[in-house]
């Protein structure tokens, strides 16, 4: 089995993530893929730059998938986009 070219794969994933941030379904699918790749990279002891880029990509996708409405019933922005988050 040929080793992965992490740099090329990361460039592709980062470009895909940039275009998927407005689309919840694509971002969710991409997040699952990045999670698997991060686990694989950690198992293969990939270099720290690769791990950092995967981790940052995962954080951006996780942030993009957060709900934008406030769930705190005591907040004045309840059930709306919260300005305190």
C-alpha positions, 0 to 999 in steps of 0.5 A, a space after each residue: 500500500 502506498 503511503 498517503 501524500 498528506 500535503 496534497 490531501 490537506 490542500 484538497 480538504 481545506 479547499 473543500 471545507 472553504 466551499 462547504 462552510 455554508 452548506 451544513 450537510 456537506 460540512 457534516 460529511 467532511 467533518 466525519 472524513 476529517 475525524 477519520 483522517 486525523 485518527 489515521 494520521 495519529 496512528 501513523 505518527 504523521 508529522 506535527 504540521 499535518 496533525 495541526 492542519 487536520 486539527 485546525 480544519 476539524 475545529 473550523 468545521 465543528 464551529 461551522 456546524 454549531 447551532 446559531 440559536 441561543 438555547 439558554 432560556 434565561 438569555 434575552 436572545 433565547 431562540 434567536 441568534 445570540 449576541 452573547 455566544 
